[in-house]
């Protein structure tokens, strides 16, 4: 979805984008460049809320063991793959 930058450097966010992000008139938004050369525009505070949700999930479901144990849990016994 393309939009045009005005001579003042302003951009109008299309309604579909505003609705999807939950951005309403008067809301603050975060704007920053990404490592890949793109631009991130998001509702202010949404990133902090997302991080809090991830931290809450991590507390409920802690990861136990090292990499080998996790890989075994995800993939099963590698030796079983060679017995076929």
mmCIF file of the N, C-alpha and C atoms, coordinates in Angstrom:
data_MODEL
# 
_entry.id   MODEL 
# 
loop_
_atom_site.group_PDB 
_atom_site.id 
_atom_site.type_symbol 
_atom_site.label_atom_id 
_atom_site.label_alt_id 
_atom_site.label_comp_id 
_atom_site.label_asym_id 
_atom_site.label_entity_id 
_atom_site.label_seq_id 
_atom_site.pdbx_PDB_ins_code 
_atom_site.Cartn_x 
_atom_site.Cartn_y 
_atom_site.Cartn_z 
_atom_site.occupancy 
_atom_site.B_iso_or_equiv 
_atom_site.pdbx_formal_charge 
_atom_site.auth_seq_id 
_atom_site.auth_comp_id 
_atom_site.auth_asym_id 
_atom_site.auth_atom_id 
_atom_site.pdbx_PDB_model_num 
ATOM 1   N N  . UNK A 1 1  ? 0.848  -1.160  0.000  1.00 0.00 ? 1  UNK A N  1 
ATOM 2   C CA . UNK A 1 1  ? 0.000  0.000   0.000  1.00 0.00 ? 1  UNK A CA 1 
ATOM 3   C C  . UNK A 1 1  ? 0.901  1.232   0.000  1.00 0.00 ? 1  UNK A C  1 
ATOM 4   N N  . UNK A 1 2  ? 0.820  2.022   -1.015 1.00 0.00 ? 2  UNK A N  1 
ATOM 5   C CA . UNK A 1 2  ? 1.698  3.190   -1.148 1.00 0.00 ? 2  UNK A CA 1 
ATOM 6   C C  . UNK A 1 2  ? 1.008  4.451   -0.648 1.00 0.00 ? 2  UNK A C  1 
ATOM 7   N N  . UNK A 1 3  ? 1.812  5.373   -0.160 1.00 0.00 ? 3  UNK A N  1 
ATOM 8   C CA . UNK A 1 3  ? 1.337  6.691   0.251  1.00 0.00 ? 3  UNK A CA 1 
ATOM 9   C C  . UNK A 1 3  ? 2.419  7.702   -0.115 1.00 0.00 ? 3  UNK A C  1 
ATOM 10  N N  . UNK A 1 4  ? 2.079  8.972   -0.127 1.00 0.00 ? 4  UNK A N  1 
ATOM 11  C CA . UNK A 1 4  ? 3.012  10.012  -0.567 1.00 0.00 ? 4  UNK A CA 1 
ATOM 12  C C  . UNK A 1 4  ? 3.476  10.847  0.617  1.00 0.00 ? 4  UNK A C  1 
ATOM 13  N N  . UNK A 1 5  ? 4.741  11.221  0.616  1.00 0.00 ? 5  UNK A N  1 
ATOM 14  C CA . UNK A 1 5  ? 5.291  12.095  1.642  1.00 0.00 ? 5  UNK A CA 1 
ATOM 15  C C  . UNK A 1 5  ? 5.127  13.529  1.165  1.00 0.00 ? 5  UNK A C  1 
ATOM 16  N N  . UNK A 1 6  ? 4.593  14.400  2.036  1.00 0.00 ? 6  UNK A N  1 
ATOM 17  C CA . UNK A 1 6  ? 4.392  15.804  1.668  1.00 0.00 ? 6  UNK A CA 1 
ATOM 18  C C  . UNK A 1 6  ? 5.719  16.557  1.726  1.00 0.00 ? 6  UNK A C  1 
ATOM 19  N N  . UNK A 1 7  ? 5.712  17.805  1.274  1.00 0.00 ? 7  UNK A N  1 
ATOM 20  C CA . UNK A 1 7  ? 6.922  18.626  1.312  1.00 0.00 ? 7  UNK A CA 1 
ATOM 21  C C  . UNK A 1 7  ? 7.378  18.892  2.747  1.00 0.00 ? 7  UNK A C  1 
ATOM 22  N N  . UNK A 1 8  ? 6.467  18.740  3.708  1.00 0.00 ? 8  UNK A N  1 
ATOM 23  C CA . UNK A 1 8  ? 6.813  18.905  5.128  1.00 0.00 ? 8  UNK A CA 1 
ATOM 24  C C  . UNK A 1 8  ? 7.297  17.596  5.756  1.00 0.00 ? 8  UNK A C  1 
ATOM 25  N N  . UNK A 1 9  ? 7.351  16.541  4.968  1.00 0.00 ? 9  UNK A N  1 
ATOM 26  C CA . UNK A 1 9  ? 7.789  15.247  5.483  1.00 0.00 ? 9  UNK A CA 1 
ATOM 27  C C  . UNK A 1 9  ? 6.683  14.463  6.166  1.00 0.00 ? 9  UNK A C  1 
ATOM 28  N N  . UNK A 1 10 ? 5.440  14.844  5.960  1.00 0.00 ? 10 UNK A N  1 
ATOM 29  C CA . UNK A 1 10 ? 4.313  14.166  6.591  1.00 0.00 ? 10 UNK A CA 1 
ATOM 30  C C  . UNK A 1 10 ? 3.796  13.031  5.712  1.00 0.00 ? 10 UNK A C  1 
ATOM 31  N N  . UNK A 1 11 ? 3.266  12.014  6.381  1.00 0.00 ? 11 UNK A N  1 
ATOM 32  C CA . UNK A 1 11 ? 2.714  10.851  5.682  1.00 0.00 ? 11 UNK A CA 1 
ATOM 33  C C  . UNK A 1 11 ? 1.328  10.580  6.251  1.00 0.00 ? 11 UNK A C  1 
ATOM 34  N N  . UNK A 1 12 ? 0.380  10.297  5.391  1.00 0.00 ? 12 UNK A N  1 
ATOM 35  C CA . UNK A 1 12 ? -0.944 9.884   5.845  1.00 0.00 ? 12 UNK A CA 1 
ATOM 36  C C  . UNK A 1 12 ? -0.965 8.363   5.877  1.00 0.00 ? 12 UNK A C  1 
ATOM 37  N N  . UNK A 1 13 ? -1.276 7.809   7.034  1.00 0.00 ? 13 UNK A N  1 
ATOM 38  C CA . UNK A 1 13 ? -1.400 6.356   7.147  1.00 0.00 ? 13 UNK A CA 1 
ATOM 39  C C  . UNK A 1 13 ? -2.777 5.956   6.623  1.00 0.00 ? 13 UNK A C  1 
ATOM 40  N N  . UNK A 1 14 ? -2.824 5.020   5.691  1.00 0.00 ? 14 UNK A N  1 
ATOM 41  C CA . UNK A 1 14 ? -4.118 4.577   5.159  1.00 0.00 ? 14 UNK A CA 1 
ATOM 42  C C  . UNK A 1 14 ? -5.020 4.032   6.276  1.00 0.00 ? 14 UNK A C  1 
ATOM 43  N N  . UNK A 1 15 ? -6.321 4.201   6.116  1.00 0.00 ? 15 UNK A N  1 
ATOM 44  C CA . UNK A 1 15 ? -7.287 3.785   7.131  1.00 0.00 ? 15 UNK A CA 1 
ATOM 45  C C  . UNK A 1 15 ? -7.145 2.316   7.501  1.00 0.00 ? 15 UNK A C  1 
ATOM 46  N N  . UNK A 1 16 ? -6.943 1.453   6.513  1.00 0.00 ? 16 UNK A N  1 
ATOM 47  C CA . UNK A 1 16 ? -6.785 0.020   6.807  1.00 0.00 ? 16 UNK A CA 1 
ATOM 48  C C  . UNK A 1 16 ? -5.607 -0.220  7.750  1.00 0.00 ? 16 UNK A C  1 
ATOM 49  N N  . UNK A 1 17 ? -4.524 0.514   7.547  1.00 0.00 ? 17 UNK A N  1 
ATOM 50  C CA . UNK A 1 17 ? -3.331 0.368   8.395  1.00 0.00 ? 17 UNK A CA 1 
ATOM 51  C C  . UNK A 1 17 ? -3.621 0.884   9.792  1.00 0.00 ? 17 UNK A C  1 
ATOM 52  N N  . UNK A 1 18 ? -4.254 2.056   9.887  1.00 0.00 ? 18 UNK A N  1 
ATOM 53  C CA . UNK A 1 18 ? -4.598 2.616   11.201 1.00 0.00 ? 18 UNK A CA 1 
ATOM 54  C C  . UNK A 1 18 ? -5.529 1.681   11.960 1.00 0.00 ? 18 UNK A C  1 
ATOM 55  N N  . UNK A 1 19 ? -6.521 1.147   11.275 1.00 0.00 ? 19 UNK A N  1 
ATOM 56  C CA . UNK A 1 19 ? -7.460 0.234   11.927 1.00 0.00 ? 19 UNK A CA 1 
ATOM 57  C C  . UNK A 1 19 ? -6.766 -1.037  12.402 1.00 0.00 ? 19 UNK A C  1 
ATOM 58  N N  . UNK A 1 20 ? -5.909 -1.598  11.568 1.00 0.00 ? 20 UNK A N  1 
ATOM 59  C CA . UNK A 1 20 ? -5.211 -2.841  11.921 1.00 0.00 ? 20 UNK A CA 1 
ATOM 60  C C  . UNK A 1 20 ? -4.289 -2.646  13.120 1.00 0.00 ? 20 UNK A C  1 
ATOM 61  N N  . UNK A 1 21 ? -3.676 -1.459  13.221 1.00 0.00 ? 21 UNK A N  1 
ATOM 62  C CA . UNK A 1 21 ? -2.754 -1.178  14.325 1.00 0.00 ? 21 UNK A CA 1 
ATOM 63  C C  . UNK A 1 21 ? -3.467 -0.594  15.539 1.00 0.00 ? 21 UNK A C  1 
ATOM 64  N N  . UNK A 1 22 ? -4.745 -0.304  15.402 1.00 0.00 ? 22 UNK A N  1 
ATOM 65  C CA . UNK A 1 22 ? -5.492 0.283   16.521 1.00 0.00 ? 22 UNK A CA 1 
ATOM 66  C C  . UNK A 1 22 ? -5.102 1.727   16.793 1.00 0.00 ? 22 UNK A C  1 
ATOM 67  N N  . UNK A 1 23 ? -4.677 2.437   15.748 1.00 0.00 ? 23 UNK A N  1 
ATOM 68  C CA . UNK A 1 23 ? -4.254 3.832   15.897 1.00 0.00 ? 23 UNK A CA 1 
ATOM 69  C C  . UNK A 1 23 ? -5.449 4.742   15.628 1.00 0.00 ? 23 UNK A C  1 
ATOM 70  N N  . UNK A 1 24 ? -5.717 5.614   16.609 1.00 0.00 ? 24 UNK A N  1 
ATOM 71  C CA . UNK A 1 24 ? -6.845 6.535   16.517 1.00 0.00 ? 24 UNK A CA 1 
ATOM 72  C C  . UNK A 1 24 ? -6.338 7.974   16.564 1.00 0.00 ? 24 UNK A C  1 
ATOM 73  N N  . UNK A 1 25 ? -7.159 8.938   16.117 1.00 0.00 ? 25 UNK A N  1 
ATOM 74  C CA . UNK A 1 25 ? -6.739 10.345  16.167 1.00 0.00 ? 25 UNK A CA 1 
ATOM 75  C C  . UNK A 1 25 ? -6.286 10.741  17.580 1.00 0.00 ? 25 UNK A C  1 
ATOM 76  N N  . UNK A 1 26 ? -5.147 11.406  17.658 1.00 0.00 ? 26 UNK A N  1 
ATOM 77  C CA . UNK A 1 26 ? -4.599 11.838  18.944 1.00 0.00 ? 26 UNK A CA 1 
ATOM 78  C C  . UNK A 1 26 ? -3.622 10.852  19.563 1.00 0.00 ? 26 UNK A C  1 
ATOM 79  N N  . UNK A 1 27 ? -3.580 9.600   19.047 1.00 0.00 ? 27 UNK A N  1 
ATOM 80  C CA . UNK A 1 27 ? -2.634 8.604   19.578 1.00 0.00 ? 27 UNK A CA 1 
ATOM 81  C C  . UNK A 1 27 ? -1.203 8.991   19.221 1.00 0.00 ? 27 UNK A C  1 
ATOM 82  N N  . UNK A 1 28 ? -0.278 8.620   20.082 1.00 0.00 ? 28 UNK A N  1 
ATOM 83  C CA . UNK A 1 28 ? 1.149  8.768   19.797 1.00 0.00 ? 28 UNK A CA 1 
ATOM 84  C C  . UNK A 1 28 ? 1.601  7.513   19.063 1.00 0.00 ? 28 UNK A C  1 
ATOM 85  N N  . UNK A 1 29 ? 2.522  7.666   18.094 1.00 0.00 ? 29 UNK A N  1 
ATOM 86  C CA . UNK A 1 29 ? 3.077  6.524   17.386 1.00 0.00 ? 29 UNK A CA 1 
ATOM 87  C C  . UNK A 1 29 ? 4.597  6.550   17.472 1.00 0.00 ? 29 UNK A C  1 
ATOM 88  N N  . UNK A 1 30 ? 5.196  5.388   17.412 1.00 0.00 ? 30 UNK A N  1 
ATOM 89  C CA . UNK A 1 30 ? 6.649  5.243   17.383 1.00 0.00 ? 30 UNK A CA 1 
ATOM 90  C C  . UNK A 1 30 ? 7.064  5.112   15.915 1.00 0.00 ? 30 UNK A C  1 
ATOM 91  N N  . UNK A 1 31 ? 8.094  5.835   15.515 1.00 0.00 ? 31 UNK A N  1 
ATOM 92  C CA . UNK A 1 31 ? 8.608  5.755   14.154 1.00 0.00 ? 31 UNK A CA 1 
ATOM 93  C C  . UNK A 1 31 ? 10.114 5.568   14.238 1.00 0.00 ? 31 UNK A C  1 
ATOM 94  N N  . UNK A 1 32 ? 10.622 4.525   13.589 1.00 0.00 ? 32 UNK A N  1 
ATOM 95  C CA . UNK A 1 32 ? 12.076 4.316   13.577 1.00 0.00 ? 32 UNK A CA 1 
ATOM 96  C C  . UNK A 1 32 ? 12.461 3.486   12.363 1.00 0.00 ? 32 UNK A C  1 
ATOM 97  N N  . UNK A 1 33 ? 13.725 3.578   12.016 1.00 0.00 ? 33 UNK A N  1 
ATOM 98  C CA . UNK A 1 33 ? 14.227 2.790   10.890 1.00 0.00 ? 33 UNK A CA 1 
ATOM 99  C C  . UNK A 1 33 ? 14.588 1.392   11.372 1.00 0.00 ? 33 UNK A C  1 
ATOM 100 N N  . UNK A 1 34 ? 14.533 0.439   10.455 1.00 0.00 ? 34 UNK A N  1 
ATOM 101 C CA . UNK A 1 34 ? 14.899 -0.934  10.777 1.00 0.00 ? 34 UNK A CA 1 
ATOM 102 C C  . UNK A 1 34 ? 16.269 -1.246  10.179 1.00 0.00 ? 34 UNK A C  1 
ATOM 103 N N  . UNK A 1 35 ? 16.865 -2.324  10.629 1.00 0.00 ? 35 UNK A N  1 
ATOM 104 C CA . UNK A 1 35 ? 18.188 -2.721  10.140 1.00 0.00 ? 35 UNK A CA 1 
ATOM 105 C C  . UNK A 1 35 ? 18.161 -3.038  8.646  1.00 0.00 ? 35 UNK A C  1 
ATOM 106 N N  . UNK A 1 36 ? 17.006 -3.461  8.145  1.00 0.00 ? 36 UNK A N  1 
ATOM 107 C CA . UNK A 1 36 ? 16.903 -3.825  6.729  1.00 0.00 ? 36 UNK A CA 1 
ATOM 108 C C  . UNK A 1 36 ? 16.607 -2.625  5.823  1.00 0.00 ? 36 UNK A C  1 
ATOM 109 N N  . UNK A 1 37 ? 16.551 -1.428  6.410  1.00 0.00 ? 37 UNK A N  1 
ATOM 110 C CA . UNK A 1 37 ? 16.311 -0.231  5.617  1.00 0.00 ? 37 UNK A CA 1 
ATOM 111 C C  . UNK A 1 37 ? 14.852 0.169   5.532  1.00 0.00 ? 37 UNK A C  1 
ATOM 112 N N  . UNK A 1 38 ? 13.987 -0.549  6.217  1.00 0.00 ? 38 UNK A N  1 
ATOM 113 C CA . UNK A 1 38 ? 12.571 -0.208  6.225  1.00 0.00 ? 38 UNK A CA 1 
ATOM 114 C C  . UNK A 1 38 ? 12.254 0.772   7.336  1.00 0.00 ? 38 UNK A C  1 
ATOM 115 N N  . UNK A 1 39 ? 10.993 1.019   7.522  1.00 0.00 ? 39 UNK A N  1 
ATOM 116 C CA . UNK A 1 39 ? 10.523 1.926   8.567  1.00 0.00 ? 39 UNK A CA 1 
ATOM 117 C C  . UNK A 1 39 ? 9.480  1.199   9.400  1.00 0.00 ? 39 UNK A C  1 
ATOM 118 N N  . UNK A 1 40 ? 9.596  1.327   10.718 1.00 0.00 ? 40 UNK A N  1 
ATOM 119 C CA . UNK A 1 40 ? 8.621  0.752   11.646 1.00 0.00 ? 40 UNK A CA 1 
ATOM 120 C C  . UNK A 1 40 ? 7.748  1.888   12.156 1.00 0.00 ? 40 UNK A C  1 
ATOM 121 N N  . UNK A 1 41 ? 6.439  1.739   12.045 1.00 0.00 ? 41 UNK A N  1 
ATOM 122 C CA . UNK A 1 41 ? 5.495  2.683   12.627 1.00 0.00 ? 41 UNK A CA 1 
ATOM 123 C C  . UNK A 1 41 ? 4.529  1.855   13.459 1.00 0.00 ? 41 UNK A C  1 
ATOM 124 N N  . UNK A 1 42 ? 4.452  2.145   14.729 1.00 0.00 ? 42 UNK A N  1 
ATOM 125 C CA . UNK A 1 42 ? 3.564  1.385   15.599 1.00 0.00 ? 42 UNK A CA 1 
ATOM 126 C C  . UNK A 1 42 ? 2.988  2.262   16.684 1.00 0.00 ? 42 UNK A C  1 
ATOM 127 N N  . UNK A 1 43 ? 1.892  1.811   17.242 1.00 0.00 ? 43 UNK A N  1 
ATOM 128 C CA . UNK A 1 43 ? 1.246  2.542   18.322 1.00 0.00 ? 43 UNK A CA 1 
ATOM 129 C C  . UNK A 1 43 ? 2.210  2.626   19.491 1.00 0.00 ? 43 UNK A C  1 
ATOM 130 N N  . UNK A 1 44 ? 2.381  3.804   20.042 1.00 0.00 ? 44 UNK A N  1 
ATOM 131 C CA . UNK A 1 44 ? 3.309  4.019   21.143 1.00 0.00 ? 44 UNK A CA 1 
ATOM 132 C C  . UNK A 1 44 ? 2.918  3.149   22.331 1.00 0.00 ? 44 UNK A C  1 
ATOM 133 N N  . UNK A 1 45 ? 3.885  2.482   22.897 1.00 0.00 ? 45 UNK A N  1 
ATOM 134 C CA . UNK A 1 45 ? 3.635  1.618   24.046 1.00 0.00 ? 45 UNK A CA 1 
ATOM 135 C C  . UNK A 1 45 ? 3.318  0.192   23.675 1.00 0.00 ? 45 UNK A C  1 
ATOM 136 N N  . UNK A 1 46 ? 2.970  -0.074  22.421 1.00 0.00 ? 46 UNK A N  1 
ATOM 137 C CA . UNK A 1 46 ? 2.590  -1.428  22.029 1.00 0.00 ? 46 UNK A CA 1 
ATOM 138 C C  . UNK A 1 46 ? 3.763  -2.391  22.145 1.00 0.00 ? 46 UNK A C  1 
ATOM 139 N N  . UNK A 1 47 ? 4.976  -1.911  21.873 1.00 0.00 ? 47 UNK A N  1 
ATOM 140 C CA . UNK A 1 47 ? 6.151  -2.772  21.979 1.00 0.00 ? 47 UNK A CA 1 
ATOM 141 C C  . UNK A 1 47 ? 6.405  -3.159  23.438 1.00 0.00 ? 47 UNK A C  1 
ATOM 142 N N  . UNK A 1 48 ? 6.244  -2.212  24.345 1.00 0.00 ? 48 UNK A N  1 
ATOM 143 C CA . UNK A 1 48 ? 6.423  -2.498  25.771 1.00 0.00 ? 48 UNK A CA 1 
ATOM 144 C C  . UNK A 1 48 ? 5.362  -3.480  26.259 1.00 0.00 ? 48 UNK A C  1 
ATOM 145 N N  . UNK A 1 49 ? 4.119  -3.319  25.788 1.00 0.00 ? 49 UNK A N  1 
ATOM 146 C CA . UNK A 1 49 ? 3.053  -4.250  26.159 1.00 0.00 ? 49 UNK A CA 1 
ATOM 147 C C  . UNK A 1 49 ? 3.359  -5.655  25.656 1.00 0.00 ? 49 UNK A C  1 
ATOM 148 N N  . UNK A 1 50 ? 3.851  -5.742  24.429 1.00 0.00 ? 50 UNK A N  1 
ATOM 149 C CA . UNK A 1 50 ? 4.208  -7.036  23.840 1.00 0.00 ? 50 UNK A CA 1 
ATOM 150 C C  . UNK A 1 50 ? 5.322  -7.705  24.637 1.00 0.00 ? 50 UNK A C  1 
ATOM 151 N N  . UNK A 1 51 ? 6.335  -6.930  25.030 1.00 0.00 ? 51 UNK A N  1 
ATOM 152 C CA . UNK A 1 51 ? 7.434  -7.472  25.825 1.00 0.00 ? 51 UNK A CA 1 
ATOM 153 C C  . UNK A 1 51 ? 6.931  -7.990  27.168 1.00 0.00 ? 51 UNK A C  1 
ATOM 154 N N  . UNK A 1 52 ? 6.026  -7.258  27.805 1.00 0.00 ? 52 UNK A N  1 
ATOM 155 C CA . UNK A 1 52 ? 5.449  -7.705  29.080 1.00 0.00 ? 52 UNK A CA 1 
ATOM 156 C C  . UNK A 1 52 ? 4.716  -9.028  28.913 1.00 0.00 ? 52 UNK A C  1 
ATOM 157 N N  . UNK A 1 53 ? 3.971  -9.168  27.808 1.00 0.00 ? 53 UNK A N  1 
ATOM 158 C CA . UNK A 1 53 ? 3.247  -10.417 27.551 1.00 0.00 ? 53 UNK A CA 1 
ATOM 159 C C  . UNK A 1 53 ? 4.223  -11.577 27.360 1.00 0.00 ? 53 UNK A C  1 
ATOM 160 N N  . UNK A 1 54 ? 5.304  -11.334 26.612 1.00 0.00 ? 54 UNK A N  1 
ATOM 161 C CA . UNK A 1 54 ? 6.306  -12.390 26.411 1.00 0.00 ? 54 UNK A CA 1 
ATOM 162 C C  . UNK A 1 54 ? 6.963  -12.795 27.727 1.00 0.00 ? 54 UNK A C  1 
ATOM 163 N N  . UNK A 1 55 ? 7.259  -11.809 28.565 1.00 0.00 ? 55 UNK A N  1 
ATOM 164 C CA . UNK A 1 55 ? 7.881  -12.107 29.854 1.00 0.00 ? 55 UNK A CA 1 
ATOM 165 C C  . UNK A 1 55 ? 6.938  -12.897 30.754 1.00 0.00 ? 55 UNK A C  1 
ATOM 166 N N  . UNK A 1 56 ? 5.653  -12.596 30.713 1.00 0.00 ? 56 UNK A N  1 
ATOM 167 C CA . UNK A 1 56 ? 4.671  -13.337 31.507 1.00 0.00 ? 56 UNK A CA 1 
ATOM 168 C C  . UNK A 1 56 ? 4.587  -14.789 31.036 1.00 0.00 ? 56 UNK A C  1 
ATOM 169 N N  . UNK A 1 57 ? 4.614  -14.999 29.727 1.00 0.00 ? 57 UNK A N  1 
ATOM 170 C CA . UNK A 1 57 ? 4.584  -16.362 29.183 1.00 0.00 ? 57 UNK A CA 1 
ATOM 171 C C  . UNK A 1 57 ? 5.843  -17.115 29.591 1.00 0.00 ? 57 UNK A C  1 
ATOM 172 N N  . UNK A 1 58 ? 6.986  -16.448 29.522 1.00 0.00 ? 58 UNK A N  1 
ATOM 173 C CA . UNK A 1 58 ? 8.256  -17.087 29.884 1.00 0.00 ? 58 UNK A CA 1 
ATOM 174 C C  . UNK A 1 58 ? 8.265  -17.513 31.348 1.00 0.00 ? 58 UNK A C  1 
ATOM 175 N N  . UNK A 1 59 ? 7.616  -16.738 32.215 1.00 0.00 ? 59 UNK A N  1 
ATOM 176 C CA . UNK A 1 59 ? 7.541  -17.113 33.637 1.00 0.00 ? 59 UNK A CA 1 
ATOM 177 C C  . UNK A 1 59 ? 6.651  -18.330 33.836 1.00 0.00 ? 59 UNK A C  1 
ATOM 178 N N  . UNK A 1 60 ? 5.561  -18.408 33.066 1.00 0.00 ? 60 UNK A N  1 
ATOM 179 C CA . UNK A 1 60 ? 4.643  -19.546 33.193 1.00 0.00 ? 60 UNK A CA 1 
ATOM 180 C C  . UNK A 1 60 ? 5.225  -20.826 32.622 1.00 0.00 ? 60 UNK A C  1 
ATOM 181 N N  . UNK A 1 61 ? 6.027  -20.703 31.571 1.00 0.00 ? 61 UNK A N  1 
ATOM 182 C CA . UNK A 1 61 ? 6.588  -21.864 30.888 1.00 0.00 ? 61 UNK A CA 1 
ATOM 183 C C  . UNK A 1 61 ? 8.107  -21.735 30.788 1.00 0.00 ? 61 UNK A C  1 
ATOM 184 N N  . UNK A 1 62 ? 8.797  -21.871 31.907 1.00 0.00 ? 62 UNK A N  1 
ATOM 185 C CA . UNK A 1 62 ? 10.259 -21.701 31.857 1.00 0.00 ? 62 UNK A CA 1 
ATOM 186 C C  . UNK A 1 62 ? 10.929 -22.811 31.041 1.00 0.00 ? 62 UNK A C  1 
ATOM 187 N N  . UNK A 1 63 ? 12.050 -22.462 30.451 1.00 0.00 ? 63 UNK A N  1 
ATOM 188 C CA . UNK A 1 63 ? 12.824 -23.419 29.665 1.00 0.00 ? 63 UNK A CA 1 
ATOM 189 C C  . UNK A 1 63 ? 13.821 -24.093 30.604 1.00 0.00 ? 63 UNK A C  1 
ATOM 190 N N  . UNK A 1 64 ? 13.752 -25.403 30.650 1.00 0.00 ? 64 UNK A N  1 
ATOM 191 C CA . UNK A 1 64 ? 14.659 -26.175 31.496 1.00 0.00 ? 64 UNK A CA 1 
ATOM 192 C C  . UNK A 1 64 ? 15.632 -26.948 30.612 1.00 0.00 ? 64 UNK A C  1 
ATOM 193 N N  . UNK A 1 65 ? 16.844 -27.066 31.074 1.00 0.00 ? 65 UNK A N  1 
ATOM 194 C CA . UNK A 1 65 ? 17.830 -27.843 30.336 1.00 0.00 ? 65 UNK A CA 1 
ATOM 195 C C  . UNK A 1 65 ? 18.585 -26.994 29.335 1.00 0.00 ? 65 UNK A C  1 
ATOM 196 N N  . UNK A 1 66 ? 19.540 -27.627 28.707 1.00 0.00 ? 66 UNK A N  1 
ATOM 197 C CA . UNK A 1 66 ? 20.365 -26.950 27.721 1.00 0.00 ? 66 UNK A CA 1 
ATOM 198 C C  . UNK A 1 66 ? 19.852 -27.191 26.313 1.00 0.00 ? 66 UNK A C  1 
ATOM 199 N N  . UNK A 1 67 ? 20.649 -26.803 25.357 1.00 0.00 ? 67 UNK A N  1 
ATOM 200 C CA . UNK A 1 67 ? 20.268 -26.910 23.955 1.00 0.00 ? 67 UNK A CA 1 
ATOM 201 C C  . UNK A 1 67 ? 19.983 -28.350 23.550 1.00 0.00 ? 67 UNK A C  1 
ATOM 202 N N  . UNK A 1 68 ? 20.820 -29.287 23.993 1.00 0.00 ? 68 UNK A N  1 
ATOM 203 C CA . UNK A 1 68 ? 20.628 -30.695 23.606 1.00 0.00 ? 68 UNK A CA 1 
ATOM 204 C C  . UNK A 1 68 ? 19.283 -31.226 24.094 1.00 0.00 ? 68 UNK A C  1 
ATOM 205 N N  . UNK A 1 69 ? 18.926 -30.894 25.319 1.00 0.00 ? 69 UNK A N  1 
ATOM 206 C CA . UNK A 1 69 ? 17.651 -31.371 25.864 1.00 0.00 ? 69 UNK A CA 1 
ATOM 207 C C  . UNK A 1 69 ? 16.468 -30.761 25.104 1.00 0.00 ? 69 UNK A C  1 
ATOM 208 N N  . UNK A 1 70 ? 16.580 -29.489 24.779 1.00 0.00 ? 70 UNK A N  1 
ATOM 209 C CA . UNK A 1 70 ? 15.501 -28.823 24.058 1.00 0.00 ? 70 UNK A CA 1 
ATOM 210 C C  . UNK A 1 70 ? 15.367 -29.417 22.661 1.00 0.00 ? 70 UNK A C  1 
ATOM 211 N N  . UNK A 1 71 ? 16.484 -29.636 21.975 1.00 0.00 ? 71 UNK A N  1 
ATOM 212 C CA . UNK A 1 71 ? 16.435 -30.205 20.634 1.00 0.00 ? 71 UNK A CA 1 
ATOM 213 C C  . UNK A 1 71 ? 15.870 -31.623 20.663 1.00 0.00 ? 71 UNK A C  1 
ATOM 214 N N  . UNK A 1 72 ? 16.210 -32.400 21.680 1.00 0.00 ? 72 UNK A N  1 
ATOM 215 C CA . UNK A 1 72 ? 15.677 -33.752 21.798 1.00 0.00 ? 72 UNK A CA 1 
ATOM 216 C C  . UNK A 1 72 ? 14.175 -33.704 22.019 1.00 0.00 ? 72 UNK A C  1 
ATOM 217 N N  . UNK A 1 73 ? 13.718 -32.761 22.841 1.00 0.00 ? 73 UNK A N  1 
ATOM 218 C CA . UNK A 1 73 ? 12.290 -32.628 23.087 1.00 0.00 ? 73 UNK A CA 1 
ATOM 219 C C  . UNK A 1 73 ? 11.544 -32.230 21.816 1.00 0.00 ? 73 UNK A C  1 
ATOM 220 N N  . UNK A 1 74 ? 12.132 -31.377 21.019 1.00 0.00 ? 74 UNK A N  1 
ATOM 221 C CA . UNK A 1 74 ? 11.483 -30.921 19.793 1.00 0.00 ? 74 UNK A CA 1 
ATOM 222 C C  . UNK A 1 74 ? 11.548 -31.944 18.672 1.00 0.00 ? 74 UNK A C  1 
ATOM 223 N N  . UNK A 1 75 ? 12.690 -32.620 18.533 1.00 0.00 ? 75 UNK A N  1 
ATOM 224 C CA . UNK A 1 75 ? 12.912 -33.488 17.377 1.00 0.00 ? 75 UNK A CA 1 
ATOM 225 C C  . UNK A 1 75 ? 12.867 -34.975 17.692 1.00 0.00 ? 75 UNK A C  1 
ATOM 226 N N  . UNK A 1 76 ? 12.945 -35.324 18.957 1.00 0.00 ? 76 UNK A N  1 
ATOM 227 C CA . UNK A 1 76 ? 12.994 -36.735 19.313 1.00 0.00 ? 76 UNK A CA 1 
ATOM 228 C C  . UNK A 1 76 ? 14.422 -37.245 19.219 1.00 0.00 ? 76 UNK A C  1 
ATOM 229 N N  . UNK A 1 77 ? 14.573 -38.544 19.226 1.00 0.00 ? 77 UNK A N  1 
ATOM 230 C CA . UNK A 1 77 ? 15.902 -39.147 19.178 1.00 0.00 ? 77 UNK A CA 1 
ATOM 231 C C  . UNK A 1 77 ? 16.393 -39.187 17.726 1.00 0.00 ? 77 UNK A C  1 
ATOM 232 N N  . UNK A 1 78 ? 17.527 -38.570 17.472 1.00 0.00 ? 78 UNK A N  1 
ATOM 233 C CA . UNK A 1 78 ? 18.096 -38.510 16.126 1.00 0.00 ? 78 UNK A CA 1 
ATOM 234 C C  . UNK A 1 78 ? 18.408 -39.907 15.597 1.00 0.00 ? 78 UNK A C  1 
ATOM 235 N N  . UNK A 1 79 ? 18.764 -40.826 16.476 1.00 0.00 ? 79 UNK A N  1 
ATOM 236 C CA . UNK A 1 79 ? 19.089 -42.201 16.052 1.00 0.00 ? 79 UNK A CA 1 
ATOM 237 C C  . UNK A 1 79 ? 17.892 -42.863 15.392 1.00 0.00 ? 79 UNK A C  1 
ATOM 238 N N  . UNK A 1 80 ? 16.679 -42.490 15.820 1.00 0.00 ? 80 UNK A N  1 
ATOM 239 C CA . UNK A 1 80 ? 15.481 -43.073 15.211 1.00 0.00 ? 80 UNK A CA 1 
ATOM 240 C C  . UNK A 1 80 ? 15.381 -42.732 13.731 1.00 0.00 ? 80 UNK A C  1 
ATOM 241 N N  . UNK A 1 81 ? 15.935 -41.599 13.324 1.00 0.00 ? 81 UNK A N  1 
ATOM 242 C CA . UNK A 1 81 ? 15.887 -41.192 11.929 1.00 0.00 ? 81 UNK A CA 1 
ATOM 243 C C  . UNK A 1 81 ? 16.732 -42.108 11.040 1.00 0.00 ? 81 UNK A C  1 
ATOM 244 N N  . UNK A 1 82 ? 17.761 -42.718 11.588 1.00 0.00 ? 82 UNK A N  1 
ATOM 245 C CA . UNK A 1 82 ? 18.681 -43.537 10.814 1.00 0.00 ? 82 UNK A CA 1 
ATOM 246 C C  . UNK A 1 82 ? 18.299 -45.023 10.825 1.00 0.00 ? 82 UNK A C  1 
ATOM 247 N N  . UNK A 1 83 ? 17.340 -45.415 11.615 1.00 0.00 ? 83 UNK A N  1 
ATOM 248 C CA . UNK A 1 83 ? 16.947 -46.817 11.713 1.00 0.00 ? 83 UNK A CA 1 
ATOM 249 C C  . UNK A 1 83 ? 15.947 -47.207 10.645 1.00 0.00 ? 83 UNK A C  1 
ATOM 250 N N  . UNK A 1 84 ? 15.450 -46.277 9.883  1.00 0.00 ? 84 UNK A N  1 
ATOM 251 C CA . UNK A 1 84 ? 14.411 -46.574 8.885  1.00 0.00 ? 84 UNK A CA 1 
ATOM 252 C C  . UNK A 1 84 ? 14.960 -47.241 7.685  1.00 0.00 ? 84 UNK A C  1 
# 
